[in-house]
Each structure stands twice: as C-alpha cells, then as structure tokens.
Amino acid sequence: MHRKGAQDKKRAKIFAKHIRELTVAAKSGLPDPDMNPRLRTAIAAARADNMPKDNIDRAIKRASGAADGENYEEIRYEGYGPGGIAVIVETLTDNRNRTAAEVRAAFSKSGGALGETGSVAFMFDRIGQIVYAAEGIDGDEIFEAALEAGADNVESDENSHEITCAMEDFNDVQSALEEKFETPQEAGIIWKPQNTVPVETEDKANSIFKLVDVLEDNDDVQKVFANFDIPDEIMEKLGD
C-alpha cells in the first residue's frame, strides 16, 4: 500500500507538470493541436506518460475558455551545482517569489549557488530536439527525411533516433517528420551543453543527482539541464 501510494503521488506530480505545460501551450496559440506545434508536443508528452485523454482535454478546454484560469509565468534560473557543473532550470510558476526561494534553497543545500540570468546559458546551445523510437523506423529513411526538412544532425542507435535542428527551424522540422513518421516520443527546445564537466568521484555524482532530484520534484520546475558527465565506472558503482 505504501509503494502504491508513493507511485500515485509521483504520477500526480507528473500529471500536474503536464497540465501546466498544456495550459501555457493552449494559451500561447490556438487551442487546436493541428495549428499549435507547442500544444501538439505537450499532448504527445502527456500521452507518453499515460495521462488520461479526459485530463488532457479538460486542461486544454479550461485554458482556452476560462479567462480566470491559472496564469503561469515562464522563468529560467541558472546556477552552479556540485563540482562546478552548470545548471539551467526551466519553470512555470504562478508565484515567482516562492519558486525563486525554493530553487535557491535547492542550490544552496547542494553546495552550489544560484546565479543571475545568463550566468551559465552561454555554455549551452539552444536547439530543437525530436526523438523517435528506433523500432519500426529505418535509420537511413529518417536521416534523409530529417536533413531534407532542415535538421542539422541525426543520431541513431538501437533504441532511438535523435534529430536536432536550429531553434528557429524546430516547428518546420517537427511538422515535416510528423507527416511521415507520426508523433515523436519527445519533441521540444532544449539546452545542449557545448562541453561537459567530468565527475570524478561517487560523492560528487551523488550530490549532483540529489540536486537534480530535488529540483525535478518541485511542482514549479518543468525541466532541468546540466553539463556534467559521469563515467560508466562510477555509474556502475552507484548502481551497486
């Protein structure tokens, strides 16, 4: 019963984050996913986490039809975590003072520090990313389709195809690929580190994971990006 309760609580948190993104996406353009790429992506992400269709439809309807519905502000936080890693935190909040205090506390408790906007963003590239499952999709076929659509790079392995493109080309590339391969597993604008910081000890790795876990557990936090690189041997020890 305790485990089921924990799982239900975790699922509720995930659904709440999706509802926020669906709300902002629906308000940022037309409430029709065919005409609103951000909403289409938000719906796909919610479905990937098994969010019921009724919940998705209700969130979109409430966002598009109710003038007094929730209003969320998009705020980005930047800072340094354990071992000097750079961290970018994207949030959707209805109370910026609360969110700022909680994000700052998470950084401080991990031995890091919250910085000013722009303090680490220059270490990352802002790009579009689209991910398809490898099963049922030929690597050469998606490579050609992606490049023809304007993508910059395609990386494929036995599990997935990852397509990246310039941020300004994201909607066009996503739409072109969806016409041929349907809805992707993931799609969105990400912060990709230009270089990574090697993590040399288990203690530092544990501290980093703890910071990321605390941030991702925050209801206001949507995504966390960082530039750390943990060697396989340390990951194996952590797994043990």
C-alpha positions, 0 to 999 in steps of 0.5 A, spaced: 500 500 500 505 504 501 509 503 494 502 504 491 501 510 494 508 513 493 507 511 485 500 515 485 503 521 488 509 521 483 504 520 477 500 526 480 506 530 480 507 528 473 500 529 471 500 536 474 507 538 470 503 536 464 497 540 465 501 546 466 505 545 460 498 544 456 495 550 459 501 555 457 501 551 450 493 552 449 494 559 451 500 561 447 496 559 440 490 556 438 487 551 442 487 546 436 493 541 436 493 541 428 495 549 428 499 549 435 506 545 434 507 547 442 500 544 444 501 538 439 508 536 443 505 537 450 499 532 448 504 527 445 508 528 452 502 527 456 500 521 452 507 518 453 506 518 460 499 515 460 495 521 462 488 520 461 485 523 454 479 526 459 485 530 463 488 532 457 482 535 454 479 538 460 486 542 461 486 544 454 478 546 454 479 550 461 485 554 458 482 556 452 475 558 455 476 560 462 479 567 462 480 566 470 484 560 469 491 559 472 496 564 469 503 561 469 509 565 468 515 562 464 522 563 468 529 560 467 534 560 473 541 558 472 546 556 477 552 552 479 551 545 482 556 540 485 563 540 482 562 546 478 557 543 473 552 548 470 545 548 471 539 551 467 532 550 470 526 551 466 519 553 470 512 555 470 510 558 476 504 562 478 508 565 484 515 567 482 517 569 489 516 562 492 519 558 486 525 563 486 526 561 494 525 554 493 530 553 487 535 557 491 534 553 497 535 547 492 542 550 490 544 552 496 543 545 500 547 542 494 553 546 495 552 550 489 549 557 488 544 560 484 546 565 479 543 571 475 540 570 468 545 568 463 550 566 468 551 559 465 546 559 458 552 561 454 555 554 455 549 551 452 546 551 445 539 552 444 536 547 439 530 543 437 530 536 439 525 530 436 526 523 438 523 517 435 523 510 437 528 506 433 523 500 432 519 500 426 523 506 423 529 505 418 535 509 420 537 511 413 529 513 411 529 518 417 536 521 416 534 523 409 527 525 411 530 529 417 536 533 413 531 534 407 526 538 412 532 542 415 535 538 421 542 539 422 544 532 425 541 525 426 543 520 431 541 513 431 542 507 435 538 501 437 533 504 441 532 511 438 533 516 433 535 523 435 534 529 430 536 536 432 535 542 428 536 550 429 531 553 434 528 557 429 527 551 424 524 546 430 516 547 428 518 546 420 522 540 422 517 537 427 511 538 422 515 535 416 517 528 420 510 528 423 507 527 416 511 521 415 513 518 421 507 520 426 508 523 433 515 523 436 516 520 443 519 527 445 519 533 441 521 540 444 527 546 445 532 544 449 539 546 452 545 542 449 551 543 453 557 545 448 562 541 453 561 537 459 564 537 466 567 530 468 565 527 475 570 524 478 568 521 484 561 517 487 560 523 492 560 528 487 555 524 482 551 523 488 550 530 490 549 532 483 543 527 482 540 529 489 540 536 486 537 534 480 532 530 484 530 535 488 529 540 483 525 535 478 520 534 484 518 541 485 511 542 482 514 549 479 520 546 475 518 543 468 525 541 466 532 541 468 539 541 464 546 540 466 553 539 463 556 534 467 558 527 465 559 521 469 563 515 467 560 508 466 565 506 472 562 510 477 555 509 474 556 502 475 558 503 482 552 507 484 548 502 481 551 497 486 
